[in-house]
Each structure stands twice: as C-alpha cells, then as structure tokens.
C-alpha cells in the first residue's frame, strides 16, 4: 500500500467484486487518517506490534462503500491483529470483528 495508486487499484477490485466492507491488517503505510478513494471511505491507523521495535508500525485499514460508510459509528484496533467496527442500522447495531 506504499506505492502510489495502490489504494485506487484495491478499491477498483472491491467495486468490481461488489464487496462493500473490507478490513485489512498488517498493511504498511506512513500516516494515520481517513480519506475517500473511488467511492470508498478508507480509515487507517497504526500501532506497534508487541514483537517489533516501536518504529515498526502495523497498520489497520477499514474500507467501506459510501452508503455503508455513513452508518459507521466507531472503529477501533484492539491489537496488532484485531479490528472492531460498529455500524448503526434500522434494527440496532452491527459489530464486525476482523481478525
């Protein structure tokens, strides 16, 4: 995910496969934040894994298609291998755990 255009390639493939939510772990990236790429809201952040130097960051990515992205309430990396995302919908709350 460090090369330019890699996020665009990923979102194009997700769109082609009709995937609305995707979580990635152990992705290297140089910053933390949120952005929109080709119709997908992307949320990413990093944390140092327990086995690595502090400089080595493991990045979590959560990609959601635009309509679903508006339903995202919270997302939180628990550790270097687990990510939890909470969505609101008409029946209550949906929690997704990516491990």
Secondary structure, 3 states (H helix, E strand, C coil): CCCCCHHHHHHHHHHHCCCCEEEEEEECCCCCEEEEECCEEEEEEEECCCCCCCCCCEEEEEEEEHHHHCCEEEEEECCCCCEEEEEEECCEEEEEEEC
